Amino acid sequence: MISQELRLVITFHCTTDAIAMEKACKAIGAPGRLIPVPRAISASCGLSWCAELSSRTLLEEILHTQEIQPQGIYECMI
């Protein structure tokens, strides 16, 4: 069985926002990656940003700076 760990998952209203988040994070070397939205979470966009819980503050700052409105920010076992 694959081990799971608690991760931060940010969902978006549209794919454009998810791609904008990926671009902004890669530009500054922020942690995380795009993943399909976990089944436990319902979202209108099929993509989400996944990272370690410890990076929450940095990622929230990026969302604010880039004016990206997340649909939700969750802590999930992935």
C-alpha atoms as one frame of an Amber mdcrd trajectory, in Angstrom:
protein
   0.000   0.000   0.000   1.212   3.491  -0.838   1.795   5.620   2.248  -0.178
   8.839   2.471   0.674  12.062   4.244  -1.198  15.193   5.208  -0.733  17.779
   2.446  -1.997  21.261   1.626  -4.345  21.283  -1.376  -5.498  24.516  -3.045
  -8.403  24.277  -5.481  -9.372  26.805  -8.126 -12.499  28.001  -9.919 -10.955
  27.514 -13.361  -7.977  25.948 -15.091  -6.595  29.396 -15.932  -6.168  30.150
 -12.209  -4.467  26.799 -11.609  -1.997  27.448 -14.435  -1.372  31.005 -13.145
  -0.552  29.547  -9.719   1.861  27.057 -11.255   3.589  29.798 -13.248   3.899
  32.109 -10.213   5.253  29.346  -7.983   7.784  28.125 -10.533   9.006  31.700
 -11.104  10.115  32.016  -7.472  10.857  28.361  -6.732   7.908  27.898  -4.380
   7.154  24.314  -3.357   4.365  22.207  -4.781   2.902  20.933  -8.025  -0.347
  20.672  -9.923  -2.334  17.503  -9.292  -5.858  16.330 -10.124  -8.320  17.423
  -7.431  -8.557  14.618  -4.840 -11.863  12.727  -4.829 -12.554  13.843  -1.262
 -12.774  17.449  -2.488 -15.363  18.776  -4.897 -14.152  21.530  -7.215 -15.265
  23.073 -10.493 -11.726  22.918 -11.917 -10.046  19.537 -12.230  -6.629  20.822
 -11.100  -5.293  21.746  -7.685  -1.973  22.843  -6.193  -0.457  20.396  -3.720
   2.367  21.204  -1.300   3.626  20.536   2.201   1.604  22.057   5.040   4.582
  24.153   6.103   4.383  26.196   2.892   0.834  27.467   3.530   1.806  31.051
   4.436   4.057  31.456   1.393   1.415  30.035  -0.955  -1.298  32.279   0.491
   0.997  35.277  -0.119   1.468  34.192  -3.740  -2.297  33.861  -4.193  -2.778
  37.365  -2.797   0.070  38.940  -4.786  -1.051  37.347  -8.057  -4.724  38.142
  -7.311  -5.724  34.497  -7.697  -8.906  33.589  -5.829  -8.744  29.984  -4.646
 -11.942  27.997  -4.464 -10.679  26.414  -1.270  -7.615  25.563   0.796  -7.648
  22.124   2.399  -5.508  19.772   4.420  -5.900  16.277   2.943  -4.331  12.875
   3.210  -2.685  12.264  -0.143
